[in-house]
Amino acid sequence: MQRRAFLQQTAAASALVGLGAIGLSSFKPAQKKITILHTNDVHSHIDPFGPDDGRNPNQGGVARRASLIEAIRKENPNTLLLDAGDIFQGTPYFNYYGGELEFKLMSMLKYDVATIGNHDFDNGIDGLYAQLPHAKFDFVSANYDFSNTIMDTHVKPYRLLVRDGIKIGIFGLGIELEGLVGKKLYKETVYLDPVETTQEMTRILKVDEQCDLIICLSHLGYYYGNTSDKISDLKLAESTKDIDLIIGGHTHTFLKKPTVVKNSEGQNLLVNQVGCYGINLGKIDFYFDADKNKSANGTSIIV
């Protein structure tokens, strides 16, 4: 995609959203801009879809994603690249290399942080552990207790990053594995309640760590309908506070732009997910004024 066309597409598809207690009319001119790029459920799709593919012709591919990311980073060096899980499983690349290629390519693209999806256990927790040396980025998961497993100490509940003086806290959440993944694959991994975990994480990140921006990398799924009691990103957003952005995965939900949700205190936050297979790249820009009040806009870019 040509740079000018890309910028025009991004501008046309985004919408400014006030976050926190601030309204758009009172928002001061932005002084700092943090860009969040994200993927989810790439499922070992390294190559683009072919021209004859019925659903996604000539879309996706790691090389094309790399070109987009490079162009965006040139526009704004204060850019983070995140993934919401299910990196593994879906093409022969995974069957043959066991995740090595996926982690090496993500490292070359300079991902900052990722969380763990259910399919990332498809070669067992030992298979996931074996590929960690190829991942030059951090994994976060706050509601998977790995203390009695080989992954202990290799996955942190959250990660702190600073860009242009803005302190960013990123924590991860995974879906319940029982009934979805064989016990022998995840072994002694313990699933903790996502809402309770989030309440603890946001307290730590907002109060103790004094973060200016809090992001949740979630593999819970976007939404399961009004009749379902299953926790989802939308339910999590409504039940908690102090999250600014939930980047989701698992349900392969294609959103053209982030969903604006009111949290438990009536403040806006964004929930986004960009489908699957690396077809789209999520892009969300956060703007901070001198008092660190923030607003955001976001879009989904076709790769």
C-alpha positions in Angstrom: 0.0 0.0 0.0 1.4 3.4 -0.9 2.1 5.6 2.1 -0.3 8.4 1.0 -3.2 6.0 0.5 -2.5 4.3 3.8 -2.6 7.6 5.7 -5.8 8.6 3.9 -7.4 5.3 4.8 -6.3 5.6 8.4 -7.7 9.1 8.7 -11.0 8.2 7.0 -11.7 5.2 9.2 -10.9 6.7 12.6 -13.0 8.6 15.1 -11.8 10.6 18.0 -13.0 9.4 21.4 -12.7 11.1 24.7 -11.4 8.9 27.5 -11.8 9.2 31.2 -13.8 12.2 32.6 -12.7 14.5 29.8 -15.1 15.5 27.0 -14.0 16.3 23.5 -15.1 19.9 23.6 -12.8 20.6 26.6 -9.8 18.6 25.3 -6.6 20.7 25.0 -4.3 20.5 22.0 -2.4 17.2 22.0 1.3 17.4 22.9 2.2 13.7 22.9 1.0 10.9 20.7 1.4 7.1 21.5 0.5 4.7 18.7 -0.5 1.1 19.5 -0.3 -1.4 16.7 -1.8 -4.9 17.4 -2.6 -8.3 16.0 -4.4 -11.4 17.3 -5.1 -15.0 16.2 -2.5 -14.9 13.5 -2.4 -18.7 13.6 0.9 -19.3 11.9 -0.1 -17.5 8.7 3.3 -16.4 7.4 2.5 -16.1 3.7 -0.3 -13.9 2.2 -3.4 -15.5 0.9 -3.2 -16.2 -2.8 -5.1 -14.3 -5.6 -7.6 -17.1 -5.9 -8.5 -17.4 -2.3 -12.3 -17.1 -2.0 -12.4 -14.9 1.1 -9.1 -13.1 1.5 -7.4 -12.8 -1.9 -4.0 -11.1 -1.8 -4.3 -10.2 1.9 -2.1 -10.8 4.9 1.5 -12.0 5.1 4.2 -11.1 7.5 6.3 -9.2 4.9 3.5 -6.8 4.1 2.7 -6.3 7.8 6.4 -5.5 8.4 6.2 -2.8 5.7 3.1 -1.2 7.3 4.7 -1.3 10.7 7.9 0.3 9.4 5.9 3.1 7.8 3.9 3.8 10.9 7.0 3.8 13.1 8.6 6.4 10.8 5.5 8.6 11.3 5.6 8.1 15.1 8.7 6.6 16.8 6.5 6.3 20.0 4.8 3.2 18.7 4.2 -0.2 20.5 3.4 -3.5 18.7 1.3 -6.0 20.7 -0.3 -9.4 20.1 -3.4 -10.9 21.9 -2.5 -14.6 21.5 -3.1 -17.7 19.3 0.2 -17.1 17.6 0.5 -20.9 16.9 -1.5 -23.4 14.8 -3.1 -23.1 11.4 -0.5 -23.8 8.7 2.2 -26.4 8.0 4.8 -23.9 9.3 3.6 -24.7 12.8 3.4 -28.4 12.2 7.0 -28.4 10.9 8.8 -25.8 13.0 6.7 -25.9 16.2 6.4 -22.2 16.6 10.1 -21.3 16.1 9.4 -19.4 12.8 6.5 -17.5 14.3 8.5 -16.2 17.3 11.6 -15.4 15.1 9.5 -13.3 12.7 7.7 -11.5 15.5 11.1 -10.7 17.0 12.2 -9.4 13.7 9.1 -7.2 13.5 10.1 -6.0 17.1 6.9 -6.9 18.9 7.0 -5.5 22.4 4.5 -7.7 24.3 2.2 -10.6 23.7 -0.2 -12.7 25.7 -1.0 -16.4 25.5 -3.9 -18.0 23.6 -5.4 -21.5 24.0 -3.8 -22.7 20.7 -0.4 -21.6 22.0 -0.6 -24.8 24.1 -1.2 -27.1 21.1 2.3 -28.5 21.4 1.9 -28.7 25.1 3.3 -26.3 27.7 6.7 -27.9 27.1 6.5 -27.1 23.4 5.7 -23.5 24.2 8.5 -23.3 26.6 11.0 -24.8 24.1 10.3 -21.9 21.7 10.8 -19.1 24.2 14.4 -18.5 23.3 13.3 -17.4 19.8 11.0 -14.8 21.3 12.7 -11.5 21.8 9.6 -9.9 23.3 7.8 -10.3 26.6 4.8 -12.5 27.4 2.2 -11.3 30.0 -0.6 -13.2 31.6 -2.1 -12.2 34.9 -4.8 -14.9 35.3 -2.7 -18.0 34.3 -0.8 -19.1 37.4 2.3 -21.0 36.0 4.0 -21.4 39.4 3.9 -25.2 39.3 4.9 -25.5 35.6 8.0 -25.1 33.5 6.7 -21.6 32.4 7.1 -20.3 36.0 9.0 -16.9 35.9 8.9 -16.8 32.1 5.5 -15.1 32.0 4.9 -11.9 34.0 1.5 -10.5 35.0 2.2 -7.2 33.5 4.9 -5.1 31.8 5.8 -1.5 32.2 7.0 0.6 29.2 7.7 4.3 28.9 7.4 6.3 25.6 8.0 10.0 25.4 7.5 10.3 29.2 4.2 8.4 29.1 4.1 5.4 31.4 2.3 2.5 29.9 1.1 -0.6 31.8 0.2 -3.8 29.9 -1.3 -6.9 31.5 -2.6 -10.1 29.9 -5.6 -12.3 30.4 -6.2 -15.8 29.0 -9.4 -17.9 28.4 -10.4 -20.7 30.7 -8.5 -23.8 29.4 -10.5 -26.6 30.9 -12.8 -28.1 28.3 -11.0 -26.2 25.5 -7.5 -27.6 25.9 -6.5 -31.0 27.0 -5.3 -31.1 30.6 -2.1 -33.0 29.5 -1.2 -30.0 27.3 -1.5 -27.2 29.9 -0.6 -29.4 32.9 -0.7 -27.6 36.3 -1.5 -24.2 34.8 -4.2 -22.6 37.1 -6.9 -20.3 35.6 -7.8 -17.3 37.8 -11.0 -15.3 37.6 -10.4 -12.5 34.9 -12.6 -9.8 36.6 -10.9 -10.3 40.0 -7.5 -10.4 38.4 -8.2 -7.2 36.4 -9.3 -5.4 39.5 -6.0 -6.3 41.1 -4.0 -5.4 38.0 -5.6 -2.0 37.5 -5.1 -1.2 41.2 -1.4 -2.0 40.9 -0.9 -0.2 37.5 -3.0 2.9 38.3 -2.3 3.4 42.0 1.0 1.7 42.7 2.8 2.2 39.4 1.1 5.5 38.5 0.6 4.5 34.8 -0.7 7.1 32.4 -2.1 4.4 30.0 -3.3 0.9 30.9 -3.8 -1.8 28.2 -5.2 -5.2 28.6 -4.1 -7.9 26.2 -7.1 -10.3 26.3 -7.7 -13.8 24.8 -11.1 -14.0 26.4 -13.2 -13.3 23.3 -15.1 -10.2 22.2 -18.7 -11.1 23.1 -20.9 -14.3 23.4 -24.3 -12.7 23.5 -26.8 -11.6 26.1 -27.8 -15.1 27.1 -24.2 -16.3 27.9 -22.6 -16.0 31.3 -19.2 -16.4 29.7 -16.8 -13.6 30.4 -15.8 -11.6 27.4 -14.0 -8.4 26.6 -17.2 -6.3 26.6 -18.3 -7.8 29.9 -14.9 -7.2 31.4 -14.9 -3.6 30.2 -18.2 -2.9 31.9 -17.3 -4.7 35.1 -13.9 -3.0 35.8 -12.3 0.4 35.9 -9.1 2.2 34.9 -8.4 0.2 31.7 -8.0 2.5 28.6 -7.8 -0.2 26.0 -8.6 -3.9 25.7 -7.0 -5.6 22.7 -8.8 -8.8 22.2 -8.5 -12.2 20.5 -10.0 -15.7 20.4 -13.4 -15.0 18.6 -11.8 -13.8 15.4 -14.0 -10.7 15.5 -13.4 -8.2 12.7 -13.9 -4.7 13.9 -13.4 -1.7 11.5 -12.7 0.5 14.5 -12.7 0.1 18.3 -15.9 -0.3 20.3 -16.4 2.4 22.9 -17.6 1.0 26.2 -18.5 2.6 29.5 -16.6 1.0 32.4 -18.0 0.5 35.9 -17.5 4.2 36.7 -19.1 5.4 33.5 -15.9 6.4 31.8 -15.0 5.5 28.2 -12.6 2.8 27.2 -11.9 1.1 23.9 -12.2 -2.5 23.0 -10.7 -3.7 19.7 -10.0 -6.9 17.8 -8.8 -7.3 14.2 -10.1 -10.7 13.1 -7.5 -13.4 12.4 -4.7 -14.7 10.2 -2.8 -11.4 10.0 -5.3 -10.0 7.5 -5.6 -6.7 9.5 -3.4 -4.6 11.6 -5.0 -2.6 14.4 -3.9 0.9 14.9 -4.9 3.1 17.8 -3.5 6.6 18.5 -3.6 8.0 22.1 -3.2 11.8 22.5 -2.0 13.4 25.7 -2.2 17.0 26.6 0.1 18.8 29.1 -1.9 17.4 32.0 -1.9 13.9 30.6 -5.6 14.0 29.9 -6.1 11.6 26.9 -8.2 11.0 23.9 -7.9 8.3 21.2 -8.8 7.3 17.7 -8.5 3.9 16.1 -8.9 1.9 12.9 -8.3 -1.5 11.3 -5.9 -1.5 8.4 -6.1 -4.2 5.7 -2.7 -5.8 5.2 
